[in-house]
Amino acid sequence: ADQGHLDAWLVTVGSNRGDVGHFVRWAAAQRLTRLELPAVRWSGPSSVMDSERRFEQARWLLSDDTVDGADRVAGLLVLLYAQRVAALSRLRLDHVEVGTDAVRLRLGTHPVVLPEPLAGIVVELVRGRRGHAAIGEPGDMPWLFPGGQPGRPISASRLTERLRNLDIHAGPARSSALLQLASELPAAVMARLLGLH
């Protein structure tokens, strides 16, 4: 197959360009082919959630105690603090500081003081969290979001799926939150508080 064959095939298939691109670039790096497939340039987030919709979802999660506490906390951290689901899934109990005056959550190098009612929801989660396959007492698990395997955190894909079941799409919600936070906070402060680079 030469470059013409690859180009013609991409025109007919189109949707598999990403997977094929990875393979062709790998094969070229291994000197197995001379085919070229340039990477598709990323043009920013595919969609940004409307601010009013984002705040509507946040108000719902703050007030509806019928929603699972872990889902509420994860959704609120995505919607309000622009956290990636992969980072949330790895949060440990020692990231939460429950003091007499405030509840703090360390997302970056400096902890964020959580306002009420989010602070109360996080404290409830810390005290009552359970994994699906948890063995032993909840205090034995170091994860804020325990997973289905004993001693392991929830996977990012499973947490994303749980948020999607609540009609919270993490990518657009995070992009929208980032845009708002960037307009309100200096970049250095955002990086320290939210663990962003």
Short mmCIF file of the C-alpha atoms (twelve columns), coordinates in Angstrom:
data_MODEL
# 
_entry.id   MODEL 
# 
loop_
_atom_site.group_PDB 
_atom_site.id 
_atom_site.type_symbol 
_atom_site.label_atom_id 
_atom_site.label_alt_id 
_atom_site.label_comp_id 
_atom_site.label_asym_id 
_atom_site.label_seq_id 
_atom_site.Cartn_x 
_atom_site.Cartn_y 
_atom_site.Cartn_z 
_atom_site.pdbx_PDB_model_num 
ATOM 1   C CA . ALA A 1   0.000   0.000  0.000  1 
ATOM 2   C CA . ASP A 2   1.290   3.417  -0.877 1 
ATOM 3   C CA . GLN A 3   0.327   6.903  0.330  1 
ATOM 4   C CA . GLY A 4   -2.454  7.149  -2.288 1 
ATOM 5   C CA . HIS A 5   -4.089  3.962  -1.024 1 
ATOM 6   C CA . LEU A 6   -3.999  5.225  2.571  1 
ATOM 7   C CA . ASP A 7   -5.437  8.620  1.613  1 
ATOM 8   C CA . ALA A 8   -8.240  7.021  -0.416 1 
ATOM 9   C CA . TRP A 9   -9.065  4.628  2.412  1 
ATOM 10  C CA . LEU A 10  -9.191  7.478  4.958  1 
ATOM 11  C CA . VAL A 11  -11.653 9.378  2.774  1 
ATOM 12  C CA . THR A 12  -14.030 6.403  2.751  1 
ATOM 13  C CA . VAL A 13  -13.631 5.390  6.409  1 
ATOM 14  C CA . GLY A 14  -12.846 8.693  8.093  1 
ATOM 15  C CA . SER A 15  -13.972 7.924  11.647 1 
ATOM 16  C CA . ASN A 16  -11.077 5.576  12.477 1 
ATOM 17  C CA . ARG A 17  -8.479  8.231  11.669 1 
ATOM 18  C CA . GLY A 18  -7.268  8.463  15.285 1 
ATOM 19  C CA . ASP A 19  -6.545  4.751  15.710 1 
ATOM 20  C CA . VAL A 20  -5.049  4.419  12.240 1 
ATOM 21  C CA . GLY A 21  -2.952  7.536  12.843 1 
ATOM 22  C CA . HIS A 22  -1.425  6.055  15.983 1 
ATOM 23  C CA . PHE A 23  -0.584  2.850  14.098 1 
ATOM 24  C CA . VAL A 24  0.860   4.575  11.030 1 
ATOM 25  C CA . ARG A 25  2.998   6.937  13.142 1 
ATOM 26  C CA . TRP A 26  4.230   3.973  15.212 1 
ATOM 27  C CA . ALA A 27  5.042   1.954  12.075 1 
ATOM 28  C CA . ALA A 28  6.895   4.933  10.589 1 
ATOM 29  C CA . ALA A 29  8.869   5.400  13.838 1 
ATOM 30  C CA . GLN A 30  9.853   1.701  13.665 1 
ATOM 31  C CA . ARG A 31  10.880  2.194  10.015 1 
ATOM 32  C CA . LEU A 32  8.319   -0.341 8.853  1 
ATOM 33  C CA . THR A 33  6.643   2.067  6.413  1 
ATOM 34  C CA . ARG A 34  7.082   5.398  4.693  1 
ATOM 35  C CA . LEU A 35  3.406   6.267  4.933  1 
ATOM 36  C CA . GLU A 36  2.568   9.576  6.537  1 
ATOM 37  C CA . LEU A 37  -0.539  10.548 8.399  1 
ATOM 38  C CA . PRO A 38  -0.344  13.940 10.065 1 
ATOM 39  C CA . ALA A 39  -1.915  14.310 13.479 1 
ATOM 40  C CA . VAL A 40  -5.240  16.098 13.562 1 
ATOM 41  C CA . ARG A 41  -4.767  19.497 15.132 1 
ATOM 42  C CA . TRP A 42  -6.698  19.982 18.363 1 
ATOM 43  C CA . SER A 43  -8.796  23.131 18.223 1 
ATOM 44  C CA . GLY A 44  -9.787  23.339 21.862 1 
ATOM 45  C CA . PRO A 45  -12.696 21.816 23.735 1 
ATOM 46  C CA . SER A 46  -15.339 20.280 21.498 1 
ATOM 47  C CA . SER A 47  -18.094 21.885 23.481 1 
ATOM 48  C CA . VAL A 48  -18.523 24.033 26.516 1 
ATOM 49  C CA . MET A 49  -21.496 23.698 28.790 1 
ATOM 50  C CA . ASP A 50  -23.758 26.695 29.169 1 
ATOM 51  C CA . SER A 51  -22.995 28.430 32.494 1 
ATOM 52  C CA . GLU A 52  -26.634 28.503 33.548 1 
ATOM 53  C CA . ARG A 53  -26.995 24.760 32.911 1 
ATOM 54  C CA . ARG A 54  -23.807 24.091 34.892 1 
ATOM 55  C CA . PHE A 55  -25.031 26.103 37.885 1 
ATOM 56  C CA . GLU A 56  -28.456 24.458 37.617 1 
ATOM 57  C CA . GLN A 57  -26.818 21.026 37.872 1 
ATOM 58  C CA . ALA A 58  -24.643 22.205 40.773 1 
ATOM 59  C CA . ARG A 59  -27.695 23.539 42.669 1 
ATOM 60  C CA . TRP A 60  -29.452 20.220 42.084 1 
ATOM 61  C CA . LEU A 61  -26.492 18.203 43.419 1 
ATOM 62  C CA . LEU A 62  -26.165 20.477 46.447 1 
ATOM 63  C CA . SER A 63  -29.816 20.092 47.411 1 
ATOM 64  C CA . ASP A 64  -30.883 16.572 46.363 1 
ATOM 65  C CA . ASP A 65  -29.863 14.149 49.102 1 
ATOM 66  C CA . THR A 66  -31.410 11.197 47.236 1 
ATOM 67  C CA . VAL A 67  -28.381 11.188 44.892 1 
ATOM 68  C CA . ASP A 68  -25.466 9.038  46.057 1 
ATOM 69  C CA . GLY A 69  -22.989 11.120 48.076 1 
ATOM 70  C CA . ALA A 70  -19.969 10.047 46.018 1 
ATOM 71  C CA . ASP A 71  -21.720 11.070 42.806 1 
ATOM 72  C CA . ARG A 72  -22.721 14.399 44.335 1 
ATOM 73  C CA . VAL A 73  -19.180 15.218 45.445 1 
ATOM 74  C CA . ALA A 74  -17.605 14.096 42.160 1 
ATOM 75  C CA . GLY A 75  -20.141 16.039 40.109 1 
ATOM 76  C CA . LEU A 76  -19.715 19.189 42.175 1 
ATOM 77  C CA . LEU A 77  -15.928 19.036 41.968 1 
ATOM 78  C CA . VAL A 78  -16.157 18.788 38.177 1 
ATOM 79  C CA . LEU A 79  -18.844 21.473 37.832 1 
ATOM 80  C CA . LEU A 80  -17.433 24.011 40.290 1 
ATOM 81  C CA . TYR A 81  -13.718 23.266 40.632 1 
ATOM 82  C CA . ALA A 82  -12.913 22.067 37.073 1 
ATOM 83  C CA . GLN A 83  -11.438 18.766 38.255 1 
ATOM 84  C CA . ARG A 84  -10.627 15.918 35.891 1 
ATOM 85  C CA . VAL A 85  -12.435 12.692 36.696 1 
ATOM 86  C CA . ALA A 86  -9.129  10.797 36.597 1 
ATOM 87  C CA . ALA A 87  -7.735  13.049 39.348 1 
ATOM 88  C CA . LEU A 88  -10.919 12.708 41.416 1 
ATOM 89  C CA . SER A 89  -10.813 8.933  41.284 1 
ATOM 90  C CA . ARG A 90  -7.394  9.002  42.983 1 
ATOM 91  C CA . LEU A 91  -8.339  11.315 45.867 1 
ATOM 92  C CA . ARG A 92  -7.457  9.846  49.240 1 
ATOM 93  C CA . LEU A 93  -8.856  10.506 52.686 1 
ATOM 94  C CA . ASP A 94  -5.772  12.484 53.606 1 
ATOM 95  C CA . HIS A 95  -6.757  15.026 50.937 1 
ATOM 96  C CA . VAL A 96  -9.698  15.991 53.170 1 
ATOM 97  C CA . GLU A 97  -9.005  18.049 56.296 1 
ATOM 98  C CA . VAL A 98  -11.977 18.326 58.655 1 
ATOM 99  C CA . GLY A 99  -11.259 21.097 61.147 1 
ATOM 100 C CA . THR A 100 -13.370 22.764 63.786 1 
ATOM 101 C CA . ASP A 101 -13.720 25.913 61.697 1 
ATOM 102 C CA . ALA A 102 -13.698 24.588 58.112 1 
ATOM 103 C CA . VAL A 103 -13.455 21.609 55.788 1 
ATOM 104 C CA . ARG A 104 -10.550 21.781 53.375 1 
ATOM 105 C CA . LEU A 105 -9.848  19.673 50.309 1 
ATOM 106 C CA . ARG A 106 -6.379  19.479 48.802 1 
ATOM 107 C CA . LEU A 107 -6.735  19.398 45.032 1 
ATOM 108 C CA . GLY A 108 -3.391  21.095 44.380 1 
ATOM 109 C CA . THR A 109 -0.494  22.085 46.589 1 
ATOM 110 C CA . HIS A 110 -2.679  24.292 48.824 1 
ATOM 111 C CA . PRO A 111 -6.032  23.154 50.253 1 
ATOM 112 C CA . VAL A 112 -9.302  24.766 49.196 1 
ATOM 113 C CA . VAL A 113 -11.793 25.763 51.916 1 
ATOM 114 C CA . LEU A 114 -15.100 24.161 50.946 1 
ATOM 115 C CA . PRO A 115 -18.255 26.213 51.482 1 
ATOM 116 C CA . GLU A 116 -21.430 24.786 52.923 1 
ATOM 117 C CA . PRO A 117 -23.355 22.708 51.930 1 
ATOM 118 C CA . LEU A 118 -20.521 21.098 49.908 1 
ATOM 119 C CA . ALA A 119 -18.401 20.815 53.050 1 
ATOM 120 C CA . GLY A 120 -21.153 18.839 54.802 1 
ATOM 121 C CA . ILE A 121 -21.605 16.531 51.806 1 
ATOM 122 C CA . VAL A 122 -17.859 15.799 51.750 1 
ATOM 123 C CA . VAL A 123 -17.842 15.059 55.504 1 
ATOM 124 C CA . GLU A 124 -20.795 12.674 55.036 1 
ATOM 125 C CA . LEU A 125 -18.930 10.954 52.207 1 
ATOM 126 C CA . VAL A 126 -15.799 10.527 54.337 1 
ATOM 127 C CA . ARG A 127 -17.794 8.984  57.171 1 
ATOM 128 C CA . GLY A 128 -20.077 6.745  55.120 1 
ATOM 129 C CA . ARG A 129 -18.197 5.736  51.997 1 
ATOM 130 C CA . ARG A 130 -18.255 2.125  50.851 1 
ATOM 131 C CA . GLY A 131 -16.850 0.402  47.813 1 
ATOM 132 C CA . HIS A 132 -18.911 -2.179 45.992 1 
ATOM 133 C CA . ALA A 133 -16.540 -4.944 47.003 1 
ATOM 134 C CA . ALA A 134 -15.252 -3.423 50.218 1 
ATOM 135 C CA . ILE A 135 -13.781 -5.793 52.743 1 
ATOM 136 C CA . GLY A 136 -13.401 -4.683 56.327 1 
ATOM 137 C CA . GLU A 137 -14.330 -1.375 57.879 1 
ATOM 138 C CA . PRO A 138 -14.681 1.816  55.805 1 
ATOM 139 C CA . GLY A 139 -11.843 3.319  57.851 1 
ATOM 140 C CA . ASP A 140 -9.476  0.730  56.349 1 
ATOM 141 C CA . MET A 141 -9.942  2.157  52.833 1 
ATOM 142 C CA . PRO A 142 -7.681  5.105  52.004 1 
ATOM 143 C CA . TRP A 143 -9.734  6.227  48.975 1 
ATOM 144 C CA . LEU A 144 -12.376 8.940  48.999 1 
ATOM 145 C CA . PHE A 145 -14.055 7.107  46.103 1 
ATOM 146 C CA . PRO A 146 -13.503 3.369  46.736 1 
ATOM 147 C CA . GLY A 147 -13.846 1.097  43.754 1 
ATOM 148 C CA . GLY A 148 -15.274 -2.292 42.978 1 
ATOM 149 C CA . GLN A 149 -12.033 -4.102 43.798 1 
ATOM 150 C CA . PRO A 150 -10.920 -4.266 47.426 1 
ATOM 151 C CA . GLY A 151 -8.217  -1.731 48.222 1 
ATOM 152 C CA . ARG A 152 -8.520  0.046  44.859 1 
ATOM 153 C CA . PRO A 153 -10.092 3.396  43.973 1 
ATOM 154 C CA . ILE A 154 -12.942 3.698  41.528 1 
ATOM 155 C CA . SER A 155 -11.754 3.810  37.939 1 
ATOM 156 C CA . ALA A 156 -12.011 7.081  36.037 1 
ATOM 157 C CA . SER A 157 -14.167 5.410  33.388 1 
ATOM 158 C CA . ARG A 158 -16.629 4.084  35.977 1 
ATOM 159 C CA . LEU A 159 -16.847 7.482  37.705 1 
ATOM 160 C CA . THR A 160 -17.374 9.168  34.322 1 
ATOM 161 C CA . GLU A 161 -20.151 6.686  33.570 1 
ATOM 162 C CA . ARG A 162 -21.823 7.380  36.916 1 
ATOM 163 C CA . LEU A 163 -21.737 11.118 36.228 1 
ATOM 164 C CA . ARG A 164 -23.083 10.572 32.722 1 
ATOM 165 C CA . ASN A 165 -26.002 8.646  34.249 1 
ATOM 166 C CA . LEU A 166 -26.790 11.886 36.113 1 
ATOM 167 C CA . ASP A 167 -26.606 13.795 32.796 1 
ATOM 168 C CA . ILE A 168 -23.313 15.416 33.804 1 
ATOM 169 C CA . HIS A 169 -20.839 15.300 30.949 1 
ATOM 170 C CA . ALA A 170 -17.454 15.809 32.562 1 
ATOM 171 C CA . GLY A 171 -15.555 17.221 29.565 1 
ATOM 172 C CA . PRO A 172 -17.857 20.116 28.678 1 
ATOM 173 C CA . ALA A 173 -18.622 20.809 32.359 1 
ATOM 174 C CA . ARG A 174 -14.923 20.994 33.207 1 
ATOM 175 C CA . SER A 175 -14.181 23.220 30.198 1 
ATOM 176 C CA . SER A 176 -16.925 25.624 31.213 1 
ATOM 177 C CA . ALA A 177 -15.720 25.718 34.817 1 
ATOM 178 C CA . LEU A 178 -12.142 26.322 33.659 1 
ATOM 179 C CA . LEU A 179 -13.205 29.248 31.492 1 
ATOM 180 C CA . GLN A 180 -15.069 30.846 34.366 1 
ATOM 181 C CA . LEU A 181 -12.317 30.239 36.933 1 
ATOM 182 C CA . ALA A 182 -9.681  31.603 34.536 1 
ATOM 183 C CA . SER A 183 -11.642 34.840 34.252 1 
ATOM 184 C CA . GLU A 184 -11.850 35.204 38.048 1 
ATOM 185 C CA . LEU A 185 -8.509  33.922 39.393 1 
ATOM 186 C CA . PRO A 186 -4.880  34.505 38.451 1 
ATOM 187 C CA . ALA A 187 -3.331  31.472 36.758 1 
ATOM 188 C CA . ALA A 188 -0.807  30.921 39.565 1 
ATOM 189 C CA . VAL A 189 -3.558  30.810 42.197 1 
ATOM 190 C CA . MET A 190 -5.640  28.407 40.100 1 
ATOM 191 C CA . ALA A 191 -2.642  26.129 39.641 1 
ATOM 192 C CA . ARG A 192 -1.876  25.984 43.378 1 
ATOM 193 C CA . LEU A 193 -5.464  25.510 44.537 1 
ATOM 194 C CA . LEU A 194 -6.840  23.239 41.842 1 
ATOM 195 C CA . GLY A 195 -3.761  21.262 40.832 1 
ATOM 196 C CA . LEU A 196 -3.774  22.580 37.271 1 
ATOM 197 C CA . HIS A 197 -0.687  23.032 35.112 1 
# 
